[in-house]
Amino acid sequence: MVSIRSGRKRVVTGVVSTLTAGLALGAFALSGAANGATETAEAAGAGRHAKPTIVLEHGAFADGSGWNGVIAELRADGYPVVAAANPLRGPASDSAALRTVLDHIKGPEIVVGHSYGGDVISEAAINDPQVKALVYVAAFLPAPGESALELTNKYPGSTLPAALDPVTYKQADGTTATDLYIQQGKFHDQFAADVPAAQAALMAAEQRPIAQAALEEKATSAAWKTKPSWDVVTTQDLNIPPAVQRFMAKRAHAHTTEVAASHSVAVSHPRLVADVIERAARATVH
């Protein structure tokens, strides 16, 4: 296990607006570019292997823009990247959505999940030979039969319940469902305490809700049982307690890096997260 208190920072200019625009086009627009990069590298045949495509899956109360800093770092290092859109409706349906993205990409893939995105990649990557490694970033690694809610409560430390803003609505079939947001006034302290306040305020305004049922839905498979895994454990996390993260990482025999960071570690420490992803890529794609 590697313990890191602060990550190296690289200044990457002129990419944020480009990345944001690219993300707005959706995962398939990005994956098209990634595929092209992979195919071009393969066609070049310069005696070296193309780098794998990095597929990023965001979690609850977030969207693909939370990966912007990580994407900039990975692209600067020559990796094709796809930031998939997570519907946040439930592990089974969300993993099916992610599989359509994975199936659209040619060549080897490193699949990365943040928070609830860990549930999704654990199901989506099962029996997929293109997925060479899994990277969990302040994420859930459920075993079959476990839910995100159950794991959160396994050890004390999460203050998320008191920060939630539930919204109940009627569905087309007449039944009711509940979506969960984080109260905007509590978002900074709860979700992104080590992110500048102005940036956290934007993240709070842009957050996407997760279905309450998604956090209660039990996992049916766990790709981490058969694929090499890496894990970034955030020791100042108020969403998923560090003790829970350590338990899951140890159970999965994951290569673990600990960092004194909030749940939004991909925003506050993008270089560190990119380094872990690239470590997984180098170890598994030859």
Disulfide bonds with the S-S distance in Angstrom:
none
